[in-house]
Amino acid sequence: MTPQNELRLLPWSGPDGKPCYLSTDDSGGYVSRLADNIEAVQLGMAAELVEQVPALLDDQDVGPEDLRRMLTELTGALRDVLRVATSRGHLLAVSQPPSGRP
């Protein structure tokens, strides 16, 4: 079994909204690959939203509903990106040997 500090935070939540973790030594396993693919989709969607923002902000006719919708989508994308960053940061910390520095 994988030690607690080596659990992978998955890019989805459980039914009650709590984080899901994967305990495995196989980074090429089915769930690991599924998580990698979902993270790639989430990052791609966030990048697309970021590209859309300047045009929306430059549009003088944009209404508050459109701005609210974009802000809602950006908030969700940012939440996903933060989860990916947290997960990948933990994976990097576990895979790198200690530096020996205090």
Buried (B, 14 or more C-beta within 10 A) or exposed (E): EEEEEBBBBBBEEEEEEEBBBBEBEEEEEEEBEBBEEBBEEBBEBBEEBEEEEEEEEEEEEEEEEEEEEBEEBBEBBEEBBEBBEEBEEBBEEEEEEEEEEE
